[in-house]
Amino acid sequence: MKNKAVLEGLLFVVGEEGLTLEQIEEVLDIKEEEAKALLMELKHDYAGESRGLRIDFLGNKFKITTKFEHKKYYQKLLENPETNTLSQAALETLAIIAYNEPVTRVQIDAMRGVGSTQIIRKLVAKGFIKESGRSELPGRPILYETTSDFLDYFGLSTLDDLPEMKSFIEESESCDDTESDLYVSKYKEEV
């Protein structure tokens, strides 16, 4: 029972990357037959009508996905103006993609310093970014680039209309020039 819960957590953590049967065997330190049995149990658990997720085998990997029959509700949520706002992390990810496209998720993660799998998934669902092919890097990771919806949303004709990075760099360098002691206040208390 414990291994099944761990497997569920592992599939959630890796997200769209998924896990191969060999990875499951290695991480859980179990034999192939046991890994297959755990996957079948978990898949059966998700099969009921009371569940919104399922286990799929896509691209030689096992992944947690949403049920296709609920698609209209997911689209309704994404099209709702109240849920259509972008978080700071989403804006940061969009900026990285716009200034560096085409770019892989690993490259985005390296620039941000944190994982971006969920944010990328949301940005693809909102139509701001799309898959634009595969990199020649080992493993042939997916390349992402912005879409015309991204340009429309931000009122840009082309990516050339984006502000130049030079102005941001100069601005951040001017802020770094003035060091201040955190323990000394420029404000004086009047007695």
PyMOL CGO cylinders between C-alpha atoms (Angstrom):
from pymol import cmd
from pymol.cgo import CYLINDER

trace = [
    CYLINDER, 0.00, 0.00, 0.00, 2.82, 2.42, 0.85, 0.3, 1, 1, 1, 1, 1, 1,
    CYLINDER, 2.82, 2.42, 0.85, 4.56, 1.93, -2.52, 0.3, 1, 1, 1, 1, 1, 1,
    CYLINDER, 4.56, 1.93, -2.52, 1.32, 2.77, -4.35, 0.3, 1, 1, 1, 1, 1, 1,
    CYLINDER, 1.32, 2.77, -4.35, 1.05, 6.08, -2.49, 0.3, 1, 1, 1, 1, 1, 1,
    CYLINDER, 1.05, 6.08, -2.49, 4.71, 6.84, -3.19, 0.3, 1, 1, 1, 1, 1, 1,
    CYLINDER, 4.71, 6.84, -3.19, 4.20, 6.01, -6.88, 0.3, 1, 1, 1, 1, 1, 1,
    CYLINDER, 4.20, 6.01, -6.88, 1.24, 8.38, -7.03, 0.3, 1, 1, 1, 1, 1, 1,
    CYLINDER, 1.24, 8.38, -7.03, 3.37, 11.14, -5.49, 0.3, 1, 1, 1, 1, 1, 1,
    CYLINDER, 3.37, 11.14, -5.49, 6.22, 10.44, -7.90, 0.3, 1, 1, 1, 1, 1, 1,
    CYLINDER, 6.22, 10.44, -7.90, 3.92, 10.66, -10.91, 0.3, 1, 1, 1, 1, 1, 1,
    CYLINDER, 3.92, 10.66, -10.91, 2.54, 13.96, -9.58, 0.3, 1, 1, 1, 1, 1, 1,
    CYLINDER, 2.54, 13.96, -9.58, 6.01, 15.42, -8.97, 0.3, 1, 1, 1, 1, 1, 1,
    CYLINDER, 6.01, 15.42, -8.97, 7.38, 14.61, -12.45, 0.3, 1, 1, 1, 1, 1, 1,
    CYLINDER, 7.38, 14.61, -12.45, 4.25, 15.99, -14.14, 0.3, 1, 1, 1, 1, 1, 1,
    CYLINDER, 4.25, 15.99, -14.14, 4.31, 15.96, -17.92, 0.3, 1, 1, 1, 1, 1, 1,
    CYLINDER, 4.31, 15.96, -17.92, 7.77, 14.36, -17.97, 0.3, 1, 1, 1, 1, 1, 1,
    CYLINDER, 7.77, 14.36, -17.97, 6.32, 11.06, -16.77, 0.3, 1, 1, 1, 1, 1, 1,
    CYLINDER, 6.32, 11.06, -16.77, 8.19, 7.99, -15.53, 0.3, 1, 1, 1, 1, 1, 1,
    CYLINDER, 8.19, 7.99, -15.53, 9.41, 4.92, -17.36, 0.3, 1, 1, 1, 1, 1, 1,
    CYLINDER, 9.41, 4.92, -17.36, 8.81, 1.48, -15.89, 0.3, 1, 1, 1, 1, 1, 1,
    CYLINDER, 8.81, 1.48, -15.89, 12.56, 1.22, -15.28, 0.3, 1, 1, 1, 1, 1, 1,
    CYLINDER, 12.56, 1.22, -15.28, 12.58, 4.50, -13.32, 0.3, 1, 1, 1, 1, 1, 1,
    CYLINDER, 12.58, 4.50, -13.32, 9.71, 3.27, -11.15, 0.3, 1, 1, 1, 1, 1, 1,
    CYLINDER, 9.71, 3.27, -11.15, 11.56, 0.01, -10.47, 0.3, 1, 1, 1, 1, 1, 1,
    CYLINDER, 11.56, 0.01, -10.47, 14.77, 1.86, -9.60, 0.3, 1, 1, 1, 1, 1, 1,
    CYLINDER, 14.77, 1.86, -9.60, 13.27, 4.55, -7.36, 0.3, 1, 1, 1, 1, 1, 1,
    CYLINDER, 13.27, 4.55, -7.36, 10.98, 2.17, -5.46, 0.3, 1, 1, 1, 1, 1, 1,
    CYLINDER, 10.98, 2.17, -5.46, 13.61, -0.60, -5.49, 0.3, 1, 1, 1, 1, 1, 1,
    CYLINDER, 13.61, -0.60, -5.49, 11.11, -3.18, -6.73, 0.3, 1, 1, 1, 1, 1, 1,
    CYLINDER, 11.11, -3.18, -6.73, 10.92, -5.80, -9.49, 0.3, 1, 1, 1, 1, 1, 1,
    CYLINDER, 10.92, -5.80, -9.49, 9.20, -5.22, -12.84, 0.3, 1, 1, 1, 1, 1, 1,
    CYLINDER, 9.20, -5.22, -12.84, 6.17, -7.39, -11.93, 0.3, 1, 1, 1, 1, 1, 1,
    CYLINDER, 6.17, -7.39, -11.93, 5.54, -5.40, -8.74, 0.3, 1, 1, 1, 1, 1, 1,
    CYLINDER, 5.54, -5.40, -8.74, 5.90, -2.08, -10.59, 0.3, 1, 1, 1, 1, 1, 1,
    CYLINDER, 5.90, -2.08, -10.59, 3.36, -3.21, -13.20, 0.3, 1, 1, 1, 1, 1, 1,
    CYLINDER, 3.36, -3.21, -13.20, 0.98, -4.39, -10.46, 0.3, 1, 1, 1, 1, 1, 1,
    CYLINDER, 0.98, -4.39, -10.46, 1.24, -1.03, -8.65, 0.3, 1, 1, 1, 1, 1, 1,
    CYLINDER, 1.24, -1.03, -8.65, 0.56, 0.85, -11.87, 0.3, 1, 1, 1, 1, 1, 1,
    CYLINDER, 0.56, 0.85, -11.87, -2.49, -1.31, -12.60, 0.3, 1, 1, 1, 1, 1, 1,
    CYLINDER, -2.49, -1.31, -12.60, -3.83, -0.80, -9.05, 0.3, 1, 1, 1, 1, 1, 1,
    CYLINDER, -3.83, -0.80, -9.05, -3.36, 2.95, -9.29, 0.3, 1, 1, 1, 1, 1, 1,
    CYLINDER, -3.36, 2.95, -9.29, -4.90, 3.04, -12.76, 0.3, 1, 1, 1, 1, 1, 1,
    CYLINDER, -4.90, 3.04, -12.76, -7.89, 1.09, -11.42, 0.3, 1, 1, 1, 1, 1, 1,
    CYLINDER, -7.89, 1.09, -11.42, -8.23, 3.50, -8.46, 0.3, 1, 1, 1, 1, 1, 1,
    CYLINDER, -8.23, 3.50, -8.46, -8.45, 6.42, -10.89, 0.3, 1, 1, 1, 1, 1, 1,
    CYLINDER, -8.45, 6.42, -10.89, -10.89, 4.69, -13.26, 0.3, 1, 1, 1, 1, 1, 1,
    CYLINDER, -10.89, 4.69, -13.26, -14.00, 5.45, -11.19, 0.3, 1, 1, 1, 1, 1, 1,
    CYLINDER, -14.00, 5.45, -11.19, -16.43, 8.25, -12.07, 0.3, 1, 1, 1, 1, 1, 1,
    CYLINDER, -16.43, 8.25, -12.07, -15.64, 10.00, -8.80, 0.3, 1, 1, 1, 1, 1, 1,
    CYLINDER, -15.64, 10.00, -8.80, -12.07, 10.70, -9.93, 0.3, 1, 1, 1, 1, 1, 1,
    CYLINDER, -12.07, 10.70, -9.93, -10.89, 13.46, -12.28, 0.3, 1, 1, 1, 1, 1, 1,
    CYLINDER, -10.89, 13.46, -12.28, -7.49, 12.02, -13.10, 0.3, 1, 1, 1, 1, 1, 1,
    CYLINDER, -7.49, 12.02, -13.10, -6.19, 8.89, -14.78, 0.3, 1, 1, 1, 1, 1, 1,
    CYLINDER, -6.19, 8.89, -14.78, -2.89, 7.13, -15.45, 0.3, 1, 1, 1, 1, 1, 1,
    CYLINDER, -2.89, 7.13, -15.45, -1.84, 7.09, -19.11, 0.3, 1, 1, 1, 1, 1, 1,
    CYLINDER, -1.84, 7.09, -19.11, 1.06, 5.51, -20.97, 0.3, 1, 1, 1, 1, 1, 1,
    CYLINDER, 1.06, 5.51, -20.97, 2.27, 8.19, -23.39, 0.3, 1, 1, 1, 1, 1, 1,
    CYLINDER, 2.27, 8.19, -23.39, 5.63, 8.38, -25.13, 0.3, 1, 1, 1, 1, 1, 1,
    CYLINDER, 5.63, 8.38, -25.13, 6.96, 5.28, -23.31, 0.3, 1, 1, 1, 1, 1, 1,
    CYLINDER, 6.96, 5.28, -23.31, 6.23, 6.90, -19.95, 0.3, 1, 1, 1, 1, 1, 1,
    CYLINDER, 6.23, 6.90, -19.95, 3.50, 6.71, -17.36, 0.3, 1, 1, 1, 1, 1, 1,
    CYLINDER, 3.50, 6.71, -17.36, 1.81, 10.02, -16.53, 0.3, 1, 1, 1, 1, 1, 1,
    CYLINDER, 1.81, 10.02, -16.53, -1.05, 11.39, -14.47, 0.3, 1, 1, 1, 1, 1, 1,
    CYLINDER, -1.05, 11.39, -14.47, -3.46, 13.15, -16.85, 0.3, 1, 1, 1, 1, 1, 1,
    CYLINDER, -3.46, 13.15, -16.85, -6.94, 14.63, -16.67, 0.3, 1, 1, 1, 1, 1, 1,
    CYLINDER, -6.94, 14.63, -16.67, -9.93, 12.74, -17.99, 0.3, 1, 1, 1, 1, 1, 1,
    CYLINDER, -9.93, 12.74, -17.99, -10.85, 13.66, -21.54, 0.3, 1, 1, 1, 1, 1, 1,
    CYLINDER, -10.85, 13.66, -21.54, -14.57, 13.67, -20.76, 0.3, 1, 1, 1, 1, 1, 1,
    CYLINDER, -14.57, 13.67, -20.76, -14.04, 16.66, -18.41, 0.3, 1, 1, 1, 1, 1, 1,
    CYLINDER, -14.04, 16.66, -18.41, -12.32, 18.76, -21.08, 0.3, 1, 1, 1, 1, 1, 1,
    CYLINDER, -12.32, 18.76, -21.08, -15.18, 21.26, -21.47, 0.3, 1, 1, 1, 1, 1, 1,
    CYLINDER, -15.18, 21.26, -21.47, -14.89, 22.21, -17.77, 0.3, 1, 1, 1, 1, 1, 1,
    CYLINDER, -14.89, 22.21, -17.77, -11.14, 22.77, -18.00, 0.3, 1, 1, 1, 1, 1, 1,
    CYLINDER, -11.14, 22.77, -18.00, -11.64, 24.99, -21.04, 0.3, 1, 1, 1, 1, 1, 1,
    CYLINDER, -11.64, 24.99, -21.04, -14.38, 26.92, -19.25, 0.3, 1, 1, 1, 1, 1, 1,
    CYLINDER, -14.38, 26.92, -19.25, -12.02, 27.58, -16.34, 0.3, 1, 1, 1, 1, 1, 1,
    CYLINDER, -12.02, 27.58, -16.34, -9.22, 28.76, -18.60, 0.3, 1, 1, 1, 1, 1, 1,
    CYLINDER, -9.22, 28.76, -18.60, -11.53, 31.04, -20.57, 0.3, 1, 1, 1, 1, 1, 1,
    CYLINDER, -11.53, 31.04, -20.57, -12.94, 32.66, -17.41, 0.3, 1, 1, 1, 1, 1, 1,
    CYLINDER, -12.94, 32.66, -17.41, -11.57, 36.24, -17.13, 0.3, 1, 1, 1, 1, 1, 1,
    CYLINDER, -11.57, 36.24, -17.13, -11.26, 35.90, -13.33, 0.3, 1, 1, 1, 1, 1, 1,
    CYLINDER, -11.26, 35.90, -13.33, -8.86, 32.99, -13.70, 0.3, 1, 1, 1, 1, 1, 1,
    CYLINDER, -8.86, 32.99, -13.70, -7.12, 34.47, -16.71, 0.3, 1, 1, 1, 1, 1, 1,
    CYLINDER, -7.12, 34.47, -16.71, -4.63, 36.56, -14.75, 0.3, 1, 1, 1, 1, 1, 1,
    CYLINDER, -4.63, 36.56, -14.75, -0.94, 35.78, -14.89, 0.3, 1, 1, 1, 1, 1, 1,
    CYLINDER, -0.94, 35.78, -14.89, 1.12, 35.19, -11.76, 0.3, 1, 1, 1, 1, 1, 1,
    CYLINDER, 1.12, 35.19, -11.76, 4.56, 36.71, -11.29, 0.3, 1, 1, 1, 1, 1, 1,
    CYLINDER, 4.56, 36.71, -11.29, 6.09, 33.29, -12.01, 0.3, 1, 1, 1, 1, 1, 1,
    CYLINDER, 6.09, 33.29, -12.01, 4.08, 33.00, -15.25, 0.3, 1, 1, 1, 1, 1, 1,
    CYLINDER, 4.08, 33.00, -15.25, 5.18, 36.48, -16.36, 0.3, 1, 1, 1, 1, 1, 1,
    CYLINDER, 5.18, 36.48, -16.36, 8.79, 35.62, -15.55, 0.3, 1, 1, 1, 1, 1, 1,
    CYLINDER, 8.79, 35.62, -15.55, 8.55, 32.39, -17.55, 0.3, 1, 1, 1, 1, 1, 1,
    CYLINDER, 8.55, 32.39, -17.55, 6.91, 34.20, -20.48, 0.3, 1, 1, 1, 1, 1, 1,
    CYLINDER, 6.91, 34.20, -20.48, 9.69, 36.80, -20.49, 0.3, 1, 1, 1, 1, 1, 1,
    CYLINDER, 9.69, 36.80, -20.49, 12.36, 34.11, -20.54, 0.3, 1, 1, 1, 1, 1, 1,
    CYLINDER, 12.36, 34.11, -20.54, 10.67, 32.37, -23.46, 0.3, 1, 1, 1, 1, 1, 1,
    CYLINDER, 10.67, 32.37, -23.46, 10.02, 35.60, -25.39, 0.3, 1, 1, 1, 1, 1, 1,
    CYLINDER, 10.02, 35.60, -25.39, 13.61, 36.83, -25.09, 0.3, 1, 1, 1, 1, 1, 1,
    CYLINDER, 13.61, 36.83, -25.09, 15.25, 33.43, -25.69, 0.3, 1, 1, 1, 1, 1, 1,
    CYLINDER, 15.25, 33.43, -25.69, 12.93, 31.48, -27.96, 0.3, 1, 1, 1, 1, 1, 1,
    CYLINDER, 12.93, 31.48, -27.96, 13.02, 28.74, -28.92, 0.3, 1, 1, 1, 1, 1, 1,
    CYLINDER, 13.02, 28.74, -28.92, 13.95, 27.45, -25.48, 0.3, 1, 1, 1, 1, 1, 1,
    CYLINDER, 13.95, 27.45, -25.48, 13.62, 24.16, -23.57, 0.3, 1, 1, 1, 1, 1, 1,
    CYLINDER, 13.62, 24.16, -23.57, 12.00, 23.69, -20.16, 0.3, 1, 1, 1, 1, 1, 1,
    CYLINDER, 12.00, 23.69, -20.16, 15.38, 22.78, -18.67, 0.3, 1, 1, 1, 1, 1, 1,
    CYLINDER, 15.38, 22.78, -18.67, 16.84, 26.06, -19.93, 0.3, 1, 1, 1, 1, 1, 1,
    CYLINDER, 16.84, 26.06, -19.93, 13.88, 27.96, -18.47, 0.3, 1, 1, 1, 1, 1, 1,
    CYLINDER, 13.88, 27.96, -18.47, 14.32, 26.16, -15.14, 0.3, 1, 1, 1, 1, 1, 1,
    CYLINDER, 14.32, 26.16, -15.14, 18.03, 27.03, -15.12, 0.3, 1, 1, 1, 1, 1, 1,
    CYLINDER, 18.03, 27.03, -15.12, 17.32, 30.73, -15.70, 0.3, 1, 1, 1, 1, 1, 1,
    CYLINDER, 17.32, 30.73, -15.70, 14.54, 30.86, -13.10, 0.3, 1, 1, 1, 1, 1, 1,
    CYLINDER, 14.54, 30.86, -13.10, 16.31, 28.66, -10.57, 0.3, 1, 1, 1, 1, 1, 1,
    CYLINDER, 16.31, 28.66, -10.57, 13.11, 26.65, -9.95, 0.3, 1, 1, 1, 1, 1, 1,
    CYLINDER, 13.11, 26.65, -9.95, 10.99, 24.11, -11.81, 0.3, 1, 1, 1, 1, 1, 1,
    CYLINDER, 10.99, 24.11, -11.81, 8.59, 25.48, -14.41, 0.3, 1, 1, 1, 1, 1, 1,
    CYLINDER, 8.59, 25.48, -14.41, 6.67, 22.41, -15.54, 0.3, 1, 1, 1, 1, 1, 1,
    CYLINDER, 6.67, 22.41, -15.54, 3.29, 23.47, -14.16, 0.3, 1, 1, 1, 1, 1, 1,
    CYLINDER, 3.29, 23.47, -14.16, 3.65, 27.07, -15.33, 0.3, 1, 1, 1, 1, 1, 1,
    CYLINDER, 3.65, 27.07, -15.33, 4.60, 25.95, -18.84, 0.3, 1, 1, 1, 1, 1, 1,
    CYLINDER, 4.60, 25.95, -18.84, 1.60, 23.63, -18.89, 0.3, 1, 1, 1, 1, 1, 1,
    CYLINDER, 1.60, 23.63, -18.89, -0.71, 26.54, -17.92, 0.3, 1, 1, 1, 1, 1, 1,
    CYLINDER, -0.71, 26.54, -17.92, 0.85, 28.90, -20.47, 0.3, 1, 1, 1, 1, 1, 1,
    CYLINDER, 0.85, 28.90, -20.47, 0.37, 26.29, -23.22, 0.3, 1, 1, 1, 1, 1, 1,
    CYLINDER, 0.37, 26.29, -23.22, -3.25, 25.79, -22.10, 0.3, 1, 1, 1, 1, 1, 1,
    CYLINDER, -3.25, 25.79, -22.10, -3.83, 29.57, -22.21, 0.3, 1, 1, 1, 1, 1, 1,
    CYLINDER, -3.83, 29.57, -22.21, -2.34, 29.68, -25.70, 0.3, 1, 1, 1, 1, 1, 1,
    CYLINDER, -2.34, 29.68, -25.70, 0.53, 32.06, -24.85, 0.3, 1, 1, 1, 1, 1, 1,
    CYLINDER, 0.53, 32.06, -24.85, 3.25, 29.56, -25.74, 0.3, 1, 1, 1, 1, 1, 1,
    CYLINDER, 3.25, 29.56, -25.74, 3.45, 26.49, -27.96, 0.3, 1, 1, 1, 1, 1, 1,
    CYLINDER, 3.45, 26.49, -27.96, 5.74, 23.61, -28.73, 0.3, 1, 1, 1, 1, 1, 1,
    CYLINDER, 5.74, 23.61, -28.73, 7.89, 24.53, -31.69, 0.3, 1, 1, 1, 1, 1, 1,
    CYLINDER, 7.89, 24.53, -31.69, 9.84, 21.35, -32.26, 0.3, 1, 1, 1, 1, 1, 1,
    CYLINDER, 9.84, 21.35, -32.26, 12.60, 19.38, -30.59, 0.3, 1, 1, 1, 1, 1, 1,
    CYLINDER, 12.60, 19.38, -30.59, 16.09, 20.46, -29.57, 0.3, 1, 1, 1, 1, 1, 1,
    CYLINDER, 16.09, 20.46, -29.57, 19.17, 18.63, -30.83, 0.3, 1, 1, 1, 1, 1, 1,
    CYLINDER, 19.17, 18.63, -30.83, 20.32, 18.28, -27.20, 0.3, 1, 1, 1, 1, 1, 1,
    CYLINDER, 20.32, 18.28, -27.20, 20.46, 14.78, -25.68, 0.3, 1, 1, 1, 1, 1, 1,
    CYLINDER, 20.46, 14.78, -25.68, 16.95, 13.48, -25.06, 0.3, 1, 1, 1, 1, 1, 1,
    CYLINDER, 16.95, 13.48, -25.06, 15.61, 15.86, -27.72, 0.3, 1, 1, 1, 1, 1, 1,
    CYLINDER, 15.61, 15.86, -27.72, 13.67, 18.07, -25.29, 0.3, 1, 1, 1, 1, 1, 1,
    CYLINDER, 13.67, 18.07, -25.29, 10.67, 20.09, -26.46, 0.3, 1, 1, 1, 1, 1, 1,
    CYLINDER, 10.67, 20.09, -26.46, 11.31, 23.66, -27.60, 0.3, 1, 1, 1, 1, 1, 1,
    CYLINDER, 11.31, 23.66, -27.60, 8.85, 26.40, -26.63, 0.3, 1, 1, 1, 1, 1, 1,
    CYLINDER, 8.85, 26.40, -26.63, 8.08, 29.74, -28.24, 0.3, 1, 1, 1, 1, 1, 1,
    CYLINDER, 8.08, 29.74, -28.24, 5.47, 32.45, -27.86, 0.3, 1, 1, 1, 1, 1, 1,
    CYLINDER, 5.47, 32.45, -27.86, 2.28, 32.59, -29.94, 0.3, 1, 1, 1, 1, 1, 1,
    CYLINDER, 2.28, 32.59, -29.94, 0.29, 35.33, -31.65, 0.3, 1, 1, 1, 1, 1, 1,
    CYLINDER, 0.29, 35.33, -31.65, -2.06, 35.22, -28.62, 0.3, 1, 1, 1, 1, 1, 1,
    CYLINDER, -2.06, 35.22, -28.62, 0.91, 36.27, -26.48, 0.3, 1, 1, 1, 1, 1, 1,
    CYLINDER, 0.91, 36.27, -26.48, 1.56, 39.22, -28.81, 0.3, 1, 1, 1, 1, 1, 1,
    CYLINDER, 1.56, 39.22, -28.81, -2.14, 40.18, -28.78, 0.3, 1, 1, 1, 1, 1, 1,
    CYLINDER, -2.14, 40.18, -28.78, -2.39, 39.96, -24.98, 0.3, 1, 1, 1, 1, 1, 1,
    CYLINDER, -2.39, 39.96, -24.98, 0.57, 42.29, -24.49, 0.3, 1, 1, 1, 1, 1, 1,
    CYLINDER, 0.57, 42.29, -24.49, -0.30, 44.58, -27.42, 0.3, 1, 1, 1, 1, 1, 1,
    CYLINDER, -0.30, 44.58, -27.42, 2.81, 43.76, -29.46, 0.3, 1, 1, 1, 1, 1, 1,
    CYLINDER, 2.81, 43.76, -29.46, 3.06, 43.54, -33.25, 0.3, 1, 1, 1, 1, 1, 1,
    CYLINDER, 3.06, 43.54, -33.25, 6.19, 41.39, -33.16, 0.3, 1, 1, 1, 1, 1, 1,
    CYLINDER, 6.19, 41.39, -33.16, 8.76, 40.28, -30.60, 0.3, 1, 1, 1, 1, 1, 1,
    CYLINDER, 8.76, 40.28, -30.60, 10.91, 43.15, -31.85, 0.3, 1, 1, 1, 1, 1, 1,
    CYLINDER, 10.91, 43.15, -31.85, 8.51, 45.45, -29.96, 0.3, 1, 1, 1, 1, 1, 1,
    CYLINDER, 8.51, 45.45, -29.96, 9.68, 44.02, -26.62, 0.3, 1, 1, 1, 1, 1, 1,
    CYLINDER, 9.68, 44.02, -26.62, 11.78, 46.43, -24.53, 0.3, 1, 1, 1, 1, 1, 1,
    CYLINDER, 11.78, 46.43, -24.53, 15.50, 45.87, -24.96, 0.3, 1, 1, 1, 1, 1, 1,
    CYLINDER, 15.50, 45.87, -24.96, 17.17, 43.89, -22.19, 0.3, 1, 1, 1, 1, 1, 1,
    CYLINDER, 17.17, 43.89, -22.19, 19.96, 46.50, -22.10, 0.3, 1, 1, 1, 1, 1, 1,
    CYLINDER, 19.96, 46.50, -22.10, 17.66, 48.98, -20.32, 0.3, 1, 1, 1, 1, 1, 1,
    CYLINDER, 17.66, 48.98, -20.32, 16.78, 46.40, -17.66, 0.3, 1, 1, 1, 1, 1, 1,
    CYLINDER, 16.78, 46.40, -17.66, 20.44, 45.49, -17.11, 0.3, 1, 1, 1, 1, 1, 1,
    CYLINDER, 20.44, 45.49, -17.11, 21.49, 49.14, -16.77, 0.3, 1, 1, 1, 1, 1, 1,
    CYLINDER, 21.49, 49.14, -16.77, 18.64, 49.78, -14.34, 0.3, 1, 1, 1, 1, 1, 1,
    CYLINDER, 18.64, 49.78, -14.34, 19.55, 46.81, -12.15, 0.3, 1, 1, 1, 1, 1, 1,
    CYLINDER, 19.55, 46.81, -12.15, 23.25, 47.77, -12.20, 0.3, 1, 1, 1, 1, 1, 1,
    CYLINDER, 23.25, 47.77, -12.20, 22.45, 51.31, -11.05, 0.3, 1, 1, 1, 1, 1, 1,
    CYLINDER, 22.45, 51.31, -11.05, 20.48, 49.88, -8.13, 0.3, 1, 1, 1, 1, 1, 1,
    CYLINDER, 20.48, 49.88, -8.13, 23.43, 47.66, -7.14, 0.3, 1, 1, 1, 1, 1, 1,
    CYLINDER, 23.43, 47.66, -7.14, 25.92, 50.55, -7.06, 0.3, 1, 1, 1, 1, 1, 1,
    CYLINDER, 25.92, 50.55, -7.06, 24.60, 51.96, -3.82, 0.3, 1, 1, 1, 1, 1, 1,
    CYLINDER, 24.60, 51.96, -3.82, 25.30, 49.65, -0.94, 0.3, 1, 1, 1, 1, 1, 1,
    CYLINDER, 25.30, 49.65, -0.94, 23.51, 50.27, 2.31, 0.3, 1, 1, 1, 1, 1, 1,
    CYLINDER, 23.51, 50.27, 2.31, 24.00, 48.95, 5.78, 0.3, 1, 1, 1, 1, 1, 1,
    CYLINDER, 24.00, 48.95, 5.78, 20.83, 47.21, 6.85, 0.3, 1, 1, 1, 1, 1, 1,
    CYLINDER, 20.83, 47.21, 6.85, 21.45, 48.06, 10.49, 0.3, 1, 1, 1, 1, 1, 1,
    CYLINDER, 21.45, 48.06, 10.49, 21.86, 51.79, 10.03, 0.3, 1, 1, 1, 1, 1, 1,
    CYLINDER, 21.86, 51.79, 10.03, 18.78, 53.83, 9.32, 0.3, 1, 1, 1, 1, 1, 1,
    CYLINDER, 18.78, 53.83, 9.32, 18.82, 57.12, 7.48, 0.3, 1, 1, 1, 1, 1, 1,
    CYLINDER, 18.82, 57.12, 7.48, 15.86, 58.16, 9.61, 0.3, 1, 1, 1, 1, 1, 1,
    CYLINDER, 15.86, 58.16, 9.61, 16.55, 59.63, 13.04, 0.3, 1, 1, 1, 1, 1, 1,
    CYLINDER, 16.55, 59.63, 13.04, 14.21, 59.32, 15.93, 0.3, 1, 1, 1, 1, 1, 1,
    CYLINDER, 14.21, 59.32, 15.93, 13.36, 62.66, 17.47, 0.3, 1, 1, 1, 1, 1, 1,
    CYLINDER, 13.36, 62.66, 17.47, 13.45, 62.88, 21.25, 0.3, 1, 1, 1, 1, 1, 1,
]
cmd.load_cgo(trace, "trace")
